[in-house]
């Protein structure tokens, strides 16, 4: 009974400690010195979905960058960020325009 209690206590304390910390894990790590990059462009237009008679205007242009670099054979540095983003939103409840450059996570 005492051993089960200690194991459960260790499990729950470990789970509680990891709740506030993000953990990223992929299927595999890049080998040391190797890299992978991807550039993605996304264009969204609400009129193409709802037709030209839609009272709302929504357009979104975004250029995203994703990169991985193998620091060691077991550790990979990952950078994922919208490099450029421009949105126009003139829906009935919200009107505005936003733009931005490089807001990312490392």
C-alpha positions in Angstrom: 0.0 0.0 0.0 2.8 2.4 0.8 4.7 1.9 -2.5 1.5 2.5 -4.6 0.9 5.7 -2.7 4.4 7.0 -3.3 4.3 6.1 -7.0 0.9 7.8 -7.4 2.2 10.8 -5.5 5.2 11.1 -7.7 3.0 10.8 -10.8 0.6 13.5 -9.7 3.3 15.8 -8.6 5.1 15.4 -11.9 1.8 16.0 -13.8 1.0 19.1 -11.7 4.5 20.5 -12.3 4.2 20.1 -16.0 0.8 21.8 -16.4 2.2 25.3 -16.5 5.1 24.5 -18.8 4.6 24.0 -22.5 6.3 20.9 -23.9 6.8 20.5 -27.6 7.7 17.1 -29.0 7.7 16.0 -32.6 7.8 12.6 -34.2 11.6 12.8 -34.5 14.4 15.3 -34.0 16.5 16.7 -36.8 20.1 15.3 -36.9 22.8 17.6 -35.7 23.5 20.3 -38.3 20.5 19.4 -40.5 17.6 21.7 -41.0 14.1 21.9 -42.5 12.3 25.0 -43.6 8.8 25.7 -45.0 7.3 29.0 -46.3 3.5 29.1 -46.6 1.2 31.8 -48.0 -2.5 31.8 -47.1 -5.1 34.0 -48.6 -8.7 34.0 -47.3 -11.6 35.9 -48.8 -15.1 35.6 -47.2 -16.8 36.7 -50.5 -15.6 33.5 -52.2 -17.3 31.5 -49.5 -20.5 33.5 -48.9 -20.9 34.9 -52.4 -20.6 38.5 -53.7 -23.9 39.6 -52.0 -22.4 39.2 -48.5 -22.7 42.4 -46.5 -19.4 41.7 -44.7 -15.9 42.1 -46.1 -13.1 39.9 -44.8 -9.7 39.3 -46.3 -6.7 37.8 -44.8 -3.2 37.6 -46.3 -0.5 35.8 -44.3 3.1 34.6 -45.0 4.2 32.0 -42.5 7.7 30.6 -41.9 8.5 27.3 -40.2 12.0 26.1 -39.5 13.8 23.4 -37.6 17.5 23.1 -36.9 19.2 20.1 -35.2 21.3 21.4 -32.3 22.2 17.8 -31.3 20.9 14.4 -32.5 18.3 14.6 -29.8 17.5 18.3 -29.6 15.9 20.5 -32.3 15.4 24.2 -32.3 12.0 25.1 -33.8 10.9 28.6 -35.1 7.3 29.0 -36.2 6.0 32.5 -37.0 3.7 34.5 -39.2 6.3 36.6 -41.1 3.7 39.0 -42.5 0.0 39.2 -41.8 -2.6 41.7 -43.1 -6.3 41.4 -42.4 -9.3 43.5 -43.4 -12.4 42.9 -41.4 -15.6 44.9 -42.1 -18.2 42.6 -40.6 -21.3 44.2 -39.1 -20.0 43.8 -35.5 -16.4 44.7 -36.0 -14.6 47.0 -38.5 -10.9 47.4 -38.9 -7.6 46.6 -40.5 -4.5 45.1 -39.0 -1.0 44.5 -40.3 2.1 43.1 -38.7 5.6 41.8 -39.3 7.4 38.9 -37.5 5.6 37.9 -34.3 6.8 34.5 -33.5 7.7 31.8 -31.0 11.1 30.3 -30.5 
